């Protein structure tokens, strides 16, 4: 998670953690998009349409989503 998203997340942690996560193909941070081939990309989740969560250790969105909700709701 990039610093601006982290700070925003902390401003309403409970609210963002209750929101649904959806996955996007492109980051709002150009440094993530530049130089990344499609095969090397990792899932990027979006909370409430504004907070990006970068799941660098997961292969696909389905796996990342399952782990996200398991951790948030435990």
MARMARLUM-785149 format. One record per residue: residue number from 1; residue in three letters; chain; z, x, y of N, C-alpha, C in turn. Coordinates in steps of 0.1 Angstrom, whole numbers, plus 2048, in hexadecimal, padded with zeros to 3 digits. Each point is the difference from the previous one (the first is absolute). Example, Ala and Ser with C-alpha at 12.3 -4.5 7.8 and 13.67 -1.06 7.14 Angstrom:
residues 2
+-----+------+-----+-----+-----+-----+-----+-----+-----+-----+-----+-----+
| seq | type | mol |  nZ |  nX |  nY | caZ | caX | caY |  cZ |  cX |  cY |
+-----+------+-----+-----+-----+-----+-----+-----+-----+-----+-----+-----+
|   1 |  ALA |   A | 84E | 884 | 7C7 | 800 | 7F7 | 80C | 800 | 809 | 80C |
|   2 |  SER |   A | 7F9 | 7FC | 80B | 800 | 809 | 80B | 808 | 7F8 | 80B |
+-----+------+-----+-----+-----+-----+-----+-----+-----+-----+-----+-----+
END
This chain:
residues 74
+-----+------+-----+-----+-----+-----+-----+-----+-----+-----+-----+-----+
| seq | type | mol |  nZ |  nX |  nY | caZ | caX | caY |  cZ |  cX |  cY |
+-----+------+-----+-----+-----+-----+-----+-----+-----+-----+-----+-----+
|   1 |  UNK |   A | 800 | 809 | 7F4 | 800 | 7F7 | 80C | 800 | 809 | 80C |
|   2 |  UNK |   A | 7F7 | 7FD | 809 | 7FF | 808 | 80D | 80C | 7FB | 809 |
|   3 |  UNK |   A | 804 | 809 | 809 | 80B | 7FE | 809 | 800 | 7F3 | 808 |
|   4 |  UNK |   A | 7F5 | 7FD | 806 | 800 | 7F3 | 808 | 803 | 7F4 | 7F7 |
|   5 |  UNK |   A | 7FA | 800 | 7F4 | 803 | 7F4 | 7F7 | 80E | 801 | 7FB |
|   6 |  UNK |   A | 806 | 80B | 7FE | 80D | 801 | 7FB | 80A | 7FB | 80B |
|   7 |  UNK |   A | 7FE | 804 | 80C | 808 | 7FB | 80B | 7FF | 7F1 | 802 |
|   8 |  UNK |   A | 7F4 | 7FB | 7FF | 7FE | 7F1 | 801 | 807 | 7F9 | 7F4 |
|   9 |  UNK |   A | 7FF | 806 | 7F4 | 806 | 7FA | 7F5 | 80F | 7FF | 802 |
|  10 |  UNK |   A | 806 | 80A | 805 | 80F | 800 | 802 | 804 | 7F6 | 80B |
|  11 |  UNK |   A | 7F7 | 7FC | 809 | 803 | 7F7 | 80A | 804 | 7F2 | 7FB |
|  12 |  UNK |   A | 7FA | 7FD | 7F4 | 803 | 7F3 | 7F9 | 7FF | 802 | 7F1 |
|  13 |  UNK |   A | 808 | 809 | 7FB | 7FF | 804 | 7F2 | 800 | 7F3 | 7F6 |
|  14 |  UNK |   A | 80A | 7F8 | 802 | 800 | 7F4 | 7F7 | 7F4 | 7F7 | 801 |
|  15 |  UNK |   A | 7FC | 7FE | 80C | 7F4 | 7F7 | 802 | 7F3 | 806 | 7F9 |
|  16 |  UNK |   A | 7FE | 80D | 802 | 7F4 | 806 | 7FA | 802 | 801 | 7F1 |
|  17 |  UNK |   A | 80C | 802 | 7FB | 801 | 801 | 7F1 | 7FE | 7F2 | 7FA |
|  18 |  UNK |   A | 803 | 7F6 | 807 | 7FD | 7F2 | 7FB | 7F2 | 7FC | 800 |
|  19 |  UNK |   A | 7F8 | 807 | 808 | 7F2 | 7FC | 802 | 7F7 | 805 | 7F4 |
|  20 |  UNK |   A | 7F5 | 7F9 | 7FD | 7F7 | 804 | 7F5 | 7F9 | 80C | 804 |
|  21 |  UNK |   A | 7FD | 808 | 7F6 | 7F8 | 80C | 802 | 7F2 | 7FD | 7FC |
|  22 |  UNK |   A | 7F6 | 804 | 808 | 7F2 | 7FF | 7FC | 7FA | 80E | 801 |
|  23 |  UNK |   A | 7F6 | 802 | 7F9 | 7FA | 80D | 7FF | 7F3 | 801 | 808 |
|  24 |  UNK |   A | 7FE | 80B | 807 | 7F4 | 802 | 808 | 7F8 | 80C | 7FB |
|  25 |  UNK |   A | 7F3 | 801 | 804 | 7F8 | 80B | 7FB | 800 | 80C | 80A |
|  26 |  UNK |   A | 805 | 7FD | 80C | 7FF | 80A | 80A | 80D | 800 | 808 |
|  27 |  UNK |   A | 805 | 80C | 804 | 80C | 802 | 808 | 7FC | 7FF | 80E |
|  28 |  UNK |   A | 80A | 7FC | 808 | 7FF | 800 | 80F | 801 | 80E | 805 |
|  29 |  UNK |   A | 804 | 809 | 7F8 | 802 | 80E | 804 | 7F3 | 808 | 7FB |
|  30 |  UNK |   A | 7F8 | 804 | 80A | 7F3 | 806 | 7FD | 802 | 80D | 7F7 |
|  31 |  UNK |   A | 80B | 807 | 802 | 802 | 80C | 7F8 | 800 | 7FD | 7F1 |
|  32 |  UNK |   A | 804 | 7F4 | 7FC | 800 | 7FC | 7F2 | 7F2 | 7FD | 7FB |
|  33 |  UNK |   A | 7F8 | 7FA | 809 | 7F2 | 7FC | 7FC | 7F6 | 80C | 800 |
|  34 |  UNK |   A | 802 | 80A | 809 | 7F7 | 80B | 801 | 802 | 80A | 7F5 |
|  35 |  UNK |   A | 7F5 | 803 | 7F9 | 801 | 80A | 7F6 | 805 | 7FB | 7F2 |
|  36 |  UNK |   A | 803 | 7F3 | 7FF | 804 | 7FB | 7F3 | 7F4 | 7F9 | 7F9 |
|  37 |  UNK |   A | 7FE | 805 | 7F4 | 7F5 | 7F9 | 7F8 | 806 | 7F4 | 7FA |
|  38 |  UNK |   A | 7F8 | 7F6 | 7FD | 805 | 7F3 | 7FB | 809 | 803 | 7F3 |
|  39 |  UNK |   A | 7FC | 809 | 7F8 | 807 | 803 | 7F3 | 80D | 806 | 802 |
|  40 |  UNK |   A | 802 | 807 | 80B | 80D | 807 | 803 | 80A | 7F7 | 808 |
|  41 |  UNK |   A | 7FC | 7F4 | 803 | 809 | 7F8 | 808 | 80B | 7FA | 7F8 |
|  42 |  UNK |   A | 80A | 7FC | 807 | 80C | 7FA | 7FA | 801 | 7F2 | 806 |
|  43 |  UNK |   A | 808 | 7F7 | 7FA | 802 | 7F3 | 806 | 807 | 800 | 80D |
|  44 |  UNK |   A | 7FC | 7F8 | 809 | 807 | 7FE | 80D | 803 | 7F2 | 802 |
|  45 |  UNK |   A | 80D | 7FD | 800 | 805 | 7F3 | 802 | 803 | 7FD | 80F |
|  46 |  UNK |   A | 7FF | 7F3 | 803 | 802 | 7FC | 80E | 80B | 7F5 | 800 |
|  47 |  UNK |   A | 80B | 802 | 807 | 80A | 7F6 | 801 | 7FF | 7F9 | 80D |
|  48 |  UNK |   A | 7FF | 7F3 | 7FF | 7FF | 7F7 | 80C | 7F4 | 804 | 809 |
|  49 |  UNK |   A | 7F6 | 805 | 7FA | 7F4 | 804 | 808 | 801 | 80C | 809 |
|  50 |  UNK |   A | 80B | 807 | 7FF | 802 | 80B | 80A | 807 | 80D | 7FB |
|  51 |  UNK |   A | 807 | 7FF | 7F5 | 807 | 80C | 7FB | 7F9 | 805 | 7F4 |
|  52 |  UNK |   A | 7FB | 80C | 801 | 7F9 | 806 | 7F4 | 80A | 808 | 7F7 |
|  53 |  UNK |   A | 7FF | 7FD | 7F3 | 807 | 807 | 7F6 | 7F6 | 807 | 7F8 |
|  54 |  UNK |   A | 801 | 80E | 800 | 7F7 | 808 | 7F8 | 806 | 803 | 7F2 |
|  55 |  UNK |   A | 7FA | 7FB | 7F6 | 804 | 802 | 7F2 | 7F9 | 80B | 7FA |
|  56 |  UNK |   A | 803 | 80C | 804 | 7F9 | 80C | 7FC | 802 | 804 | 7F1 |
|  57 |  UNK |   A | 80A | 7FA | 7FA | 803 | 804 | 7F2 | 7FB | 7F5 | 7F6 |
|  58 |  UNK |   A | 7F8 | 7F7 | 805 | 7FB | 7F5 | 7F7 | 7F1 | 800 | 801 |
|  59 |  UNK |   A | 7FA | 7FC | 7F4 | 7F2 | 800 | 7FE | 7F9 | 7F4 | 807 |
|  60 |  UNK |   A | 807 | 7F4 | 7FF | 7FA | 7F4 | 805 | 80A | 7F7 | 806 |
|  61 |  UNK |   A | 7FB | 7F6 | 807 | 808 | 7F6 | 807 | 809 | 7F8 | 7F8 |
|  62 |  UNK |   A | 7FB | 7FC | 7F4 | 808 | 7F8 | 7F7 | 80D | 807 | 7FB |
|  63 |  UNK |   A | 7FF | 80D | 7FD | 80B | 808 | 7FC | 80A | 802 | 80C |
|  64 |  UNK |   A | 7FA | 803 | 80B | 808 | 802 | 80C | 808 | 7F3 | 804 |
|  65 |  UNK |   A | 7F9 | 7F5 | 800 | 806 | 7F3 | 803 | 80C | 7FD | 7F7 |
|  66 |  UNK |   A | 7FE | 802 | 7F3 | 80A | 7FD | 7F6 | 80D | 808 | 803 |
|  67 |  UNK |   A | 7FE | 80D | 802 | 80B | 809 | 803 | 806 | 7FD | 80D |
|  68 |  UNK |   A | 7F9 | 7FC | 80A | 805 | 7FD | 80D | 80A | 7F4 | 7FF |
|  69 |  UNK |   A | 7FB | 7F5 | 7FA | 808 | 7F4 | 7FF | 80D | 802 | 7F7 |
|  70 |  UNK |   A | 7FE | 808 | 7F6 | 80B | 803 | 7F7 | 80B | 808 | 808 |
|  71 |  UNK |   A | 7FC | 809 | 809 | 80A | 808 | 808 | 806 | 7F7 | 80B |
|  72 |  UNK |   A | 7F7 | 7F8 | 807 | 805 | 7F8 | 80B | 80A | 7F6 | 7FB |
|  73 |  UNK |   A | 7FE | 7FA | 7F5 | 808 | 7F5 | 7FB | 80B | 804 | 7F6 |
|  74 |  UNK |   A | 803 | 80D | 7FF | 80B | 805 | 7F7 | 80C | 803 | 808 |
+-----+------+-----+-----+-----+-----+-----+-----+-----+-----+-----+-----+
END
